[in-house]
Amino acid sequence: MSSTDHTLRLARKPRFVTRRLRASDIPRSMAEGWRDFWEMPSHLLFLGLLYPVAGVVIALVTAGQNGFWLLFPLLSGFVLVGPFAAIGLYEISRRRERGEQPSWQDAFNVLRARNLGAILALGALLAVLFLAWLTIAHVLYVFFFGDMPAKTYGQFFTQIFETQAGLRLIAVGNIIGFFFAVVALSMSVFSFPMMLDRQVGLEVALSTSLRAVKENLIIVLLWGLCVALLLLLGMLAAFMGLAIVMPVLAHATWHFYRRAIGPPFV
């Protein structure tokens, strides 16, 4: 092989195998996520408590600032930015898979990752997506109810669930929110675990994730629906359910990624 061919081969970005997923991969990944959580619940519960605390803070802040319309958009942000927030738990899954006995401190080892810049860049993209969603949610609320926000949660829920404008807001908001959720899911569901696992850059991770989602669209959408339903259940229990739901979903996402992405071609 000539030196030129060798240089071109080194410069070529790896293209990873994307496997065909089955519906059965969803419950299997969830079961493995639960098993990982059960093996070390004290560590993961400690990390998971960050999420219910965040939920309570969101509820208090929106009430204190008369920003009740922000409650649902902010809470649904768990779906948009959750993969980035869970990256430390992916690291714990990765270490357990290698036969190690990780502690909760290992979740912060991602801060020393060689491709930390790429990980933060994708996190920034999700943050921009989240801010765009909040902006659209505000525009929709003002469009349907004018520039007179509700003063209490009771008044807000009456607006939303007992008026025609509120029902239209729910319908339109959910359609637009679904679009944002699909975009965020496609960008991140496999990218974050892959960057942590394979030490690849943003371009390779993002393109691989999008290709895997395209080839398994129905299964990935079912995965996203399961994630959304479990997050909703966690929020209904005064947010405390998130202390279990979020770590389990993080572990399950790691195993879902393992089923979807194979070794590189080159």
C-alpha positions, 0 to 999 in steps of 0.5 A, spaced: 500 500 500 502 506 498 503 512 503 498 516 499 493 510 500 494 509 507 493 517 508 487 517 505 484 510 509 486 514 516 483 520 514 476 516 512 471 517 517 468 510 519 462 508 517 458 503 522 453 498 521 446 499 523 442 493 525 435 492 524 431 492 530 425 488 532 419 490 537 421 485 542 428 489 543 424 495 546 422 490 552 428 487 552 432 493 553 427 496 558 428 489 562 436 490 562 435 497 564 431 495 570 436 490 572 442 495 571 438 499 576 436 494 581 444 492 581 446 499 584 439 502 586 443 507 591 448 510 586 442 511 581 437 513 586 442 519 588 443 521 581 436 520 579 434 525 585 436 530 581 430 530 576 424 530 581 428 536 584 428 539 577 421 538 576 419 541 583 423 547 582 420 548 575 413 548 578 415 553 583 418 557 579 412 557 574 408 559 579 412 564 582 413 568 576 405 567 573 408 563 568 403 557 568 403 556 561 411 554 561 409 548 566 408 543 560 413 546 555 418 545 561 416 539 563 416 536 556 423 538 555 425 532 559 424 528 553 428 533 549 434 534 553 434 527 557 439 524 553 444 529 554 442 529 562 443 522 562 450 521 559 453 520 566 448 514 567 451 511 560 458 511 563 456 507 568 452 502 564 458 502 559 463 500 565 458 495 568 458 492 561 466 491 561 465 487 568 467 493 572 463 495 579 462 503 578 460 508 583 456 514 582 463 518 581 464 514 575 458 518 572 462 524 572 468 521 568 465 523 561 468 530 563 474 527 561 472 524 555 477 526 549 471 528 545 467 532 550 467 538 545 463 533 541 458 531 546 457 538 549 456 541 541 450 536 541 448 538 548 448 545 545 444 543 539 438 540 543 438 546 548 437 550 542 431 546 540 429 546 547 429 554 547 425 554 540 420 549 543 419 554 549 418 560 544 413 557 540 409 554 546 409 562 548 407 564 541 401 559 541 399 561 548 399 568 547 395 567 540 389 563 543 389 567 550 392 573 549 397 577 553 393 576 559 396 569 563 393 565 568 394 568 575 393 561 579 394 554 577 387 553 578 385 558 573 390 556 568 387 548 568 381 551 567 383 555 561 386 549 558 381 544 559 375 547 560 375 552 554 375 551 546 381 555 546 385 551 551 383 544 547 385 547 540 392 549 544 392 542 546 391 539 539 396 544 536 401 544 541 401 536 541 402 536 534 408 541 534 411 538 540 411 531 537 415 534 531 420 537 536 420 530 540 422 526 533 427 531 531 431 530 538 430 523 538 433 522 531 439 526 533 440 523 540 438 517 541 444 513 539 449 519 538 450 520 545 452 513 547 456 512 541 460 518 542 461 515 549 463 508 547 466 509 540 470 516 542 467 518 535 466 525 533 459 529 532 459 528 525 460 520 525 455 519 531 450 524 528 450 521 521 450 514 524 444 515 529 440 518 523 441 512 519 439 508 524 433 511 526 431 512 518 432 504 518 428 503 524 423 508 524 417 505 527 421 501 532 424 508 534 418 511 534 415 506 539 421 507 543 420 514 544 412 513 546 414 508 551 419 513 554 414 519 554 409 514 557 414 512 563 416 520 564 409 522 564 408 516 570 414 519 573 411 526 573 404 524 576 407 521 582 409 528 584 415 528 580 418 523 585 417 517 580 423 520 576 428 518 581 427 511 578 424 512 571 430 516 569 436 512 571 432 506 568 431 509 562 438 511 561 440 504 562 435 502 557 437 507 552 444 504 553 442 497 551 437 499 546 444 503 542 448 496 543 442 493 539 442 498 534 449 500 532 454 495 530 462 495 529 465 500 523 466 498 516 473 501 516 
